[in-house]
Amino acid sequence: MSVQNSLVISPVDYDPVKVGEALRRIRNHKDISLLELSTRTGIPQSKLSYIENGKYKKVKIEDIRVIAEALDSGLKELLNPSTERDAPDDGRIEREIETIRSYLLLGRYIEVAEMIRILETDISPGNKYFPFLLKAKGDYSRLNGDKKNALRQYDKLEAQAPSSYEKVSNKTMLEAIVASICTLYEMGEVASAIDKSIKVIDLLNKSENEPPHFNRYKAIIYYNLAIFYTASLQFYLAKNMAEKAIEYSNTDGIGLESHINYLRAIVLFYRMDWSGSEQCLYEAIKDFRLKNNTRLLTKALLAQHAFILSRPREYHGTLRALENIILQGTEPCGETCKRNPLYHQILNSTIEKNILDLNLDRANQLLDAMYRLGHSNSKTRYLQAKYFEARNNHEQVVSALKKATEEIEFDQETSNYEKGMIALEYLNHTVSGKEKDLISLTQRNFQQSELPQMPFILNDLLPSPID
């Protein structure tokens, strides 16, 4: 082995393309084929071709050392200042990192993957932008559905922190830690998400020097903890965490108030604080409308409808307000909720309540508004029949029930239980004699059976955690 080849190469970042070009130049000058070089080195010909064409992201020094010996060349003919990687342009890298963040939000994952691949050739582990690269790779994996790989990238970044304080004082690292907590929750590991959140909050609260971003992340982590505890049905702890989140959100003008109000509405509902829940939900809906936050507005309105259906007496004020909006001929929540079956259920319920309370004029007004706004289904037609029944108009009762039974087949919103009731009601008005007695008996048995529960699933109402 030559003296040159025994030199220790310093950990310089070499450019795979430049090294490959130097290798091809020396091999061609010495008239050695790739096949012969493969025989001399024991390195597969395909791998040698990849090295020459700069296809590998990193230069493996040991491979180059073996190749240099086989070519009877000095190692420094291949690894020298001319084959070092060019210093990356900081401005370009910063622009690309910001572009990656924007593209991730837009779902442009193919372009993000290519941009990350290019950045990996420019940014080595010692580079100041390496933490941003790891965070971007984690975000890409998470949004692309590969949660496990996302956690690996976030954990790799967290492991680089020289101290516990560095984990939270370095904003990029703290962002990655919060993202990893959200990822754990998305994977269904709620207990792990709670445990890690508590540890991070403890670090933030114990830190003597508080960088500007501390209050924002305290508010976010407390808010996320409130979500995690709600998902775990630990409503007392959820309420405490929501109050903590409000405290830090108010001190720093972070703008999470509407998010927190919505979450508090859910928590207070489960803690049977009806008036508090109704007020928080009202404030959240108002803010979501002002900020044009369609996604959370839809969830909040869905929650409002679910609460009313569950507790119509306790949410009487909200129910009355919704009736008034309908009677004015306007949409209370836009096209998104107009297509929501739960929205139709709540409107049908308020009509039914007015019929039972013999507020027939108001029930009739609501029925007219329902048809005018295009919210009718077979249950609405059935309620129209019940309205005519209260008015003792037998002919109109039968006509409305007949139309209701005709609409059942195409109605995807009305439950099978209610469809059965509609069919029995129609038969009860159209047959006589023993058949009528049999129908009446079936109807009574049907009514005494267990009513179906309202479709109220907590996870459908919970907002997503913030990172």
C-alpha positions in Angstrom: 0.0 0.0 0.0 1.4 3.4 -0.9 2.1 6.0 1.8 -0.5 8.3 0.1 -3.2 5.7 0.5 -2.5 5.2 4.2 -3.2 8.8 5.0 -6.2 9.4 7.2 -8.8 11.5 5.4 -10.4 14.2 7.5 -14.2 14.2 7.7 -14.7 16.5 4.7 -18.0 16.5 2.8 -17.2 15.3 -0.7 -19.5 15.7 -3.7 -20.6 12.2 -5.0 -20.9 13.6 -8.6 -17.4 15.2 -8.6 -15.8 12.1 -7.1 -17.5 9.9 -9.7 -16.3 12.2 -12.5 -12.7 12.0 -11.2 -13.0 8.2 -10.9 -14.2 7.9 -14.5 -11.4 10.2 -15.8 -8.7 8.1 -14.1 -10.2 4.8 -15.2 -10.5 5.8 -18.8 -7.0 7.3 -18.8 -5.7 3.9 -17.6 -7.9 2.1 -20.1 -9.5 -0.1 -17.4 -13.1 -1.3 -18.0 -15.7 -1.3 -15.2 -15.8 -5.1 -15.5 -12.0 -5.3 -14.9 -12.2 -2.8 -12.0 -15.0 -4.9 -10.5 -12.8 -8.0 -10.6 -9.9 -6.1 -9.0 -11.9 -4.5 -6.2 -14.6 -7.1 -5.6 -17.2 -4.3 -5.8 -20.2 -5.2 -8.1 -20.0 -3.6 -11.5 -23.5 -2.0 -11.0 -22.3 -0.3 -7.8 -19.2 1.0 -9.5 -21.4 2.5 -12.2 -23.6 4.1 -9.6 -20.5 5.6 -7.9 -19.2 7.0 -11.2 -22.6 8.5 -12.0 -22.9 10.2 -8.5 -26.1 8.3 -7.7 -25.3 7.8 -4.0 -26.0 10.6 -1.6 -22.8 10.2 0.4 -19.2 9.2 -0.6 -18.1 6.1 1.3 -14.4 6.6 2.0 -13.6 2.9 2.3 -15.0 2.2 -1.2 -13.0 5.0 -2.7 -9.9 3.7 -0.9 -10.3 0.2 -2.4 -11.0 1.7 -5.9 -7.9 3.9 -5.6 -5.7 1.0 -4.7 -7.1 -1.1 -7.7 -6.4 1.8 -10.0 -2.9 2.2 -8.5 -3.7 5.8 -7.8 -3.3 8.0 -4.8 -6.4 8.4 -2.7 -6.0 12.2 -2.9 -6.4 12.0 -6.7 -10.1 11.1 -5.9 -10.6 12.9 -2.6 -9.2 16.5 -2.7 -10.5 20.1 -2.7 -11.6 19.8 -6.3 -14.1 17.0 -5.3 -15.4 18.6 -2.2 -19.0 19.6 -2.1 -19.7 23.2 -2.8 -20.7 25.2 0.2 -24.5 25.4 0.2 -26.2 28.7 -0.4 -27.9 29.6 2.9 -30.5 31.8 1.3 -31.5 29.1 -1.2 -31.7 26.5 1.6 -33.9 28.8 3.7 -36.2 29.4 0.8 -36.5 25.7 0.0 -37.3 24.9 3.7 -40.1 27.5 3.6 -41.3 26.1 0.3 -41.4 22.6 1.8 -43.5 23.8 4.7 -46.0 25.5 2.3 -46.1 22.4 0.0 -46.8 20.1 2.9 -49.8 22.2 3.8 -51.0 22.1 0.2 -50.5 18.3 0.0 -47.9 18.5 -2.8 -46.0 15.4 -1.4 -44.3 14.3 -4.6 -42.6 17.7 -4.9 -41.7 17.7 -1.2 -40.0 14.3 -1.5 -37.8 15.5 -4.4 -36.9 18.8 -2.6 -36.0 16.8 0.5 -33.8 14.5 -1.6 -31.9 17.5 -3.0 -31.5 19.1 0.4 -30.0 15.9 1.8 -27.1 16.3 -0.6 -26.5 19.9 0.6 -27.0 19.5 4.3 -24.8 17.2 6.4 -25.4 16.3 10.1 -23.1 19.1 11.3 -24.8 21.8 9.2 -26.9 24.4 11.0 -29.9 23.5 8.8 -29.8 19.8 9.6 -32.5 20.1 12.4 -34.8 21.8 9.9 -34.2 18.9 7.5 -35.1 16.3 10.1 -38.2 18.2 11.0 -39.2 18.5 7.3 -38.6 14.7 6.8 -40.7 14.0 9.9 -43.6 16.3 8.8 -43.5 14.7 5.3 -43.7 11.2 6.6 -46.5 12.1 9.1 -48.7 13.9 6.5 -48.0 11.1 4.0 -49.3 8.5 6.5 -46.0 7.0 7.6 -46.4 7.9 11.3 -43.7 5.5 12.6 -41.1 7.0 10.3 -42.2 10.5 11.3 -41.6 9.6 15.0 -38.1 8.3 14.1 -37.2 11.6 12.5 -38.6 13.7 15.3 -36.8 11.5 17.9 -33.6 11.7 16.0 -33.8 15.4 16.1 -34.6 15.4 19.8 -31.7 13.1 20.6 -29.3 15.8 19.2 -30.1 18.2 22.1 -27.1 18.4 24.4 -29.3 19.1 27.4 -32.9 19.0 28.5 -33.1 22.8 28.4 -31.9 22.8 24.8 -34.8 20.6 23.9 -37.3 23.3 24.7 -35.2 26.5 24.2 -34.4 25.5 20.6 -37.6 26.3 18.8 -37.1 23.8 16.0 -36.5 21.0 18.5 -39.6 22.0 20.5 -41.7 22.0 17.4 -40.5 18.5 16.6 -41.3 17.3 20.1 -44.8 18.7 20.0 -45.2 17.2 16.5 -44.1 13.8 17.9 -46.7 14.1 20.7 -49.4 14.8 18.1 -48.2 11.9 16.1 -48.5 9.6 19.1 -52.1 10.7 19.6 -52.9 10.2 15.9 -51.5 6.6 16.3 -54.0 6.0 19.2 -51.2 6.1 21.8 -53.1 8.6 24.0 -51.4 7.6 27.3 -47.9 8.1 25.7 -49.0 11.5 24.3 -50.2 12.6 27.8 -47.0 11.3 29.5 -44.7 13.1 27.0 -46.7 16.3 27.2 -46.4 16.4 31.0 -42.7 16.0 30.8 -42.3 18.8 28.3 -44.6 21.1 30.3 -42.4 20.3 33.4 -39.3 21.3 31.4 -40.9 24.5 30.2 -42.1 25.5 33.7 -38.7 24.7 35.3 -36.6 26.8 32.9 -35.2 29.9 34.4 -34.7 31.7 31.1 -37.8 31.8 29.0 -37.4 32.5 25.3 -40.2 34.4 23.5 -41.8 31.2 22.2 -42.4 29.6 25.6 -45.8 31.0 26.4 -47.1 30.0 23.0 -46.0 26.4 23.4 -47.3 26.2 26.9 -50.7 27.3 25.6 -50.5 24.7 22.8 -49.4 21.8 25.0 -52.0 22.5 27.7 -54.7 22.7 24.9 -53.5 19.4 23.5 -53.5 17.9 26.9 -57.1 19.0 27.3 -57.9 17.1 24.1 -56.0 14.0 25.2 -57.8 13.9 28.6 -61.2 14.5 26.9 -60.5 11.6 24.6 -59.6 9.5 27.7 -62.9 10.6 29.3 -61.0 12.3 32.1 -63.1 15.4 32.0 -62.0 17.0 35.3 -58.4 17.0 34.2 -59.4 18.2 30.7 -61.2 21.2 32.2 -58.1 22.1 34.3 -55.9 21.9 31.2 -58.2 24.0 29.1 -58.2 26.7 31.8 -54.4 26.6 31.8 -54.4 26.9 28.0 -56.7 30.0 28.3 -54.3 31.6 30.8 -51.2 31.4 28.6 -53.2 32.1 25.4 -54.4 35.4 26.9 -51.0 36.5 28.2 -49.3 36.3 24.8 -52.2 37.1 22.4 -51.7 33.7 20.7 -55.2 33.5 19.3 -56.3 30.0 20.6 -59.3 31.4 22.4 -61.9 30.1 20.0 -60.3 26.6 19.8 -60.2 26.4 23.6 -63.8 27.7 23.9 -65.0 24.9 21.6 -63.1 22.3 23.6 -64.4 23.6 26.9 -67.9 23.4 25.5 -67.4 19.7 25.0 -65.8 19.2 28.4 -68.5 21.2 30.2 -71.2 19.3 28.4 -69.9 16.0 29.8 -69.6 17.6 33.2 -73.3 18.6 32.9 -72.6 22.3 33.1 -75.2 23.1 30.4 -75.2 26.9 30.5 -71.4 27.0 30.5 -71.2 24.6 27.6 -73.9 26.5 25.6 -72.0 29.9 26.2 -68.6 28.5 25.2 -70.0 26.9 22.1 -71.8 30.1 21.1 -68.5 32.1 21.5 -66.6 29.5 19.5 -69.1 29.4 16.6 -69.1 33.2 16.5 -65.3 33.4 16.3 -65.0 30.5 13.7 -67.4 32.4 11.5 -65.5 35.7 11.8 -62.2 33.9 11.0 -63.7 31.8 8.2 -62.5 28.6 9.9 -64.8 26.3 8.0 -63.3 23.1 9.3 -63.8 23.9 13.0 -67.0 25.8 12.3 -68.5 22.6 10.9 -67.4 20.6 13.9 -68.7 23.2 16.3 -72.1 23.3 14.6 -72.2 19.5 14.6 -71.5 19.6 18.4 -74.3 22.1 18.8 -76.8 19.9 17.0 -75.7 16.8 19.0 -76.0 18.7 22.3 -79.5 19.9 21.4 -80.6 16.4 20.4 -79.2 15.0 23.6 -80.5 17.7 25.9 -83.2 19.7 24.2 -84.5 21.2 27.5 -81.1 22.4 28.7 -80.3 23.8 25.2 -83.7 25.4 24.8 -82.2 28.9 24.1 -80.0 27.6 21.3 -82.9 25.5 19.9 -85.2 28.6 19.8 -82.5 30.7 18.1 -82.1 28.0 15.4 -85.8 28.0 14.8 -85.9 31.8 14.3 -83.0 31.6 11.8 -84.9 29.0 9.8 -88.1 31.0 9.9 -86.2 34.0 8.5 -85.4 31.8 5.5 -81.6 31.8 5.9 -79.1 29.1 6.3 -77.8 28.9 9.9 -74.5 27.3 9.0 -74.0 27.2 5.2 -73.9 24.5 2.6 -71.6 22.2 4.7 -74.1 21.7 7.4 -77.1 21.8 5.1 -75.9 18.4 3.8 -75.3 17.0 7.3 -78.0 14.4 8.3 -77.7 15.5 11.9 -78.7 19.0 10.9 -81.9 17.6 9.4 -82.5 15.6 12.6 -82.3 18.7 14.7 -84.8 20.6 12.5 -87.2 17.7 12.5 -86.9 17.4 16.3 -87.9 21.0 16.8 -90.9 20.6 14.5 -91.9 17.5 16.4 -91.6 19.3 19.8 -93.8 22.1 18.6 -96.5 19.6 17.4 -96.5 17.8 20.7 -96.7 21.2 22.5 -99.6 22.1 20.2 -97.7 25.1 18.8 -99.3 24.2 15.5 -98.9 27.5 13.8 -95.1 27.6 14.5 -94.8 23.9 13.5 -96.5 24.7 10.2 -94.2 27.7 9.6 -91.1 25.5 10.3 -92.4 22.8 7.9 -92.9 25.4 5.2 -89.4 26.7 5.8 -87.9 23.2 5.7 -89.4 22.5 2.2 -88.4 26.0 1.0 -84.8 25.5 2.1 -84.6 22.0 0.7 -84.1 20.2 4.0 -87.0 17.8 3.8 -86.8 14.0 4.1 -89.3 11.2 4.7 -89.3 12.1 8.5 -90.3 15.6 7.6 -93.1 14.3 5.5 -94.2 12.1 8.4 -94.2 15.1 10.7 -96.4 16.9 8.2 -98.8 14.1 8.6 -98.7 14.4 12.4 -99.4 18.1 12.0 -102.5 17.4 9.8 -103.5 14.8 12.4 -103.4 17.5 15.1 -105.6 19.6 12.9 -108.0 16.6 12.4 -107.5 16.6 8.7 -107.7 12.9 7.9 -107.5 13.2 4.1 -104.2 15.2 4.3 -102.8 12.8 6.9 -103.1 9.8 4.6 -101.8 11.8 1.6 -98.7 13.0 3.6 -98.0 9.4 4.9 -98.3 8.0 1.4 -95.7 10.4 0.2 -93.5 9.6 3.2 -93.6 5.9 2.4 -92.7 6.6 -1.2 -89.7 8.6 -0.1 -88.4 6.0 2.3 -86.6 4.0 -0.3 -84.4 6.9 -1.4 -83.9 8.4 2.1 -80.4 7.7 3.4 -80.8 9.9 6.5 -83.9 8.6 8.3 -83.2 5.6 10.6 -84.6 2.1 9.9 -86.5 2.4 13.2 -88.2 5.6 12.0 -88.9 4.2 8.6 -90.6 1.3 10.2 -92.8 3.6 12.3 -93.7 5.6 9.2 -94.8 2.5 7.3 -96.8 1.2 10.3 -98.5 4.6 10.6 -99.5 4.6 7.0 -100.9 1.1 7.2 -102.8 2.0 10.3 -104.6 4.7 8.4 -105.4 2.6 5.3 -106.6 -0.7 6.5 -109.6 -1.7 8.6 -111.0 -4.6 10.7 -108.7 -7.3 12.1 -105.8 -6.1 10.0 -106.0 -2.7 11.6 -106.0 -4.3 15.1 -102.9 -6.3 14.1 -101.2 -3.2 12.8 -102.0 -1.3 16.0 -100.6 -4.1 18.2 -97.4 -4.2 16.1 -97.2 -0.4 16.4 -97.4 -0.5 20.2 -94.8 -3.3 20.4 -92.6 -1.3 18.1 -92.9 1.9 20.2 -92.1 0.0 23.4 -88.9 -1.4 21.9 -85.6 0.3 22.7 -85.2 3.5 20.8 -82.0 3.9 18.8 -79.4 6.1 20.3 -78.5 9.4 18.7 -75.3 9.2 16.7 -73.1 11.2 19.0 -69.4 10.1 18.8 -67.0 12.0 20.9 -64.0 11.5 18.6 -66.0 13.0 15.7 -66.5 16.2 17.7 -63.0 16.6 19.2 -60.7 19.0 17.4 -57.2 17.9 16.2 -54.3 18.8 18.4 -52.1 21.7 17.4 -48.4 21.5 16.6 
